[in-house]
Amino acid sequence: MSAESWCYALSRRLNLMEIEPELAIRALREALQKYPRFEAYGPKLIARTLFQGHALMLAYAVQPPRDDPDAWEFQNSVVKTYQNLAGVS
């Protein structure tokens, strides 16, 4: 397979996901009620494209400390709430 045909095949397999801004804001607000200190880091929900599909995750304006035990739980809270609101899994 040539490089050009491989790139074309890859581009057809990627399933780009658009995040609905209103639902992302609602999910962030809900998670920030439980973890208010993360608001200072400027979290934003993003969809990272993978080889097959996508992954929802948080991007930060300022990275929170790596040793913060709640960073993972905060991200999970935002992602799961967004998935429930948007009806995606």
Secondary structure, DSSP 8 states (H G I E B T S, - for coil): --HHHHHHHHHHH-------HHHHHHHHHHHHHH-GGGGGG-EEEEEEE-SSSEEEEEEESS---TT-TTHHHHHHHHHHHHHHHHT--
